[in-house]
Amino acid sequence: MNLSAQRPWITPVVIGAFSLSAVTGVLMFFHLDSGLNKTAHEWLSWAMVIGVTLHVLLNMPAFKRYFNQNTGRAIVGAFAVVLALSFIPAGGEGGSEPGFAPPVRALAKAPITVLAQVAGTSTDDLKAKLQAQGLTVTSDQQSVADLVGGDLRKQIGTMSKVLPAAAKP
């Protein structure tokens, strides 16, 4: 494939994909994203990866020159170090949890009577739904965490199946 002949579309792909990724990334940073911003940012970033790869191949001699200059090596090296450091868990051994985790964990540790009250349903109804999920409820003072363990995903999965869906505005 002659990449030089593809120049009319390769560079515009890089420009468009960068613009999309930059705008959606800034919106996500400031928590102003809406609709499909996050999905577009995650999935359409592949267009940028492909476009940049083709752009680098198209401009290989210029790309290589940056690695022959101290400034170019220092900048690329600094970003490589930051990338390597980004793999270190920020929240200790288990890594950082999403912001919704602490309230979900608190709700999962609440006794069934409290969880039923929060959900606006009866304790008996909630116990019946938990038992329908194959969980053995022996006391009103048990919690979802007692029934399914400490795994946040299991807690969320169980609560989403037994709690009534919130009314949409």
C-alpha positions, 0 to 999 in steps of 0.5 A, a space after each residue: 500500500 502506498 501511504 503517500 497516496 493516502 495522505 488526503 485522508 490520513 491526516 484529516 482522520 488524525 485531526 478529527 479523532 484528536 478533536 473528538 478525543 480532546 473535547 470529550 476528554 476535557 468534558 469528562 475531566 470537568 464532569 460535564 460529559 453527557 449523552 454518548 461523550 464517554 462512549 465516543 471517547 473510549 471507542 472512537 479513540 481507536 480511530 486516533 490510534 489507527 490514524 496516528 499509526 498511519 501518520 507516523 508511518 507516512 512521516 517516518 523520517 521526520 518521526 525518527 529525527 525526534 529520537 536523535 535530539 536530546 529534547 525529543 528523547 527527554 520529552 518522550 522519555 518523560 511521558 514513558 515514565 508517567 505512563 509506567 507510573 500510571 500502572 501503580 495502584 493509587 488507592 493502596 493494594 487493591 487500587 482505587 475504587 470508583 466514587 460510588 463504591 463507598 455509598 454502595 458498600 454502606 448500603 450493602 452493610 445495612 440490615 435488611 430492615 433498613 435496606 427495605 425502608 430505604 427502598 420503600 418496601 416491606 422487610 418481608 417483600 425484600 427477604 422474599 426477593 433475596 430468597 428468590 435469588 437463591 440467598 438464605 436469609 435467616 435474620 432481619 439483621 443480615 445485610 446484603 454483604 452478609 449474604 453475598 460477601 464483600 465483592 462489590 460487583 456481587 453486592 451491586 448485582 444483588 441489590 439491583 435485582 431485589 430493589 425496585 427501580 427508581 422512577 424516572 423523572 
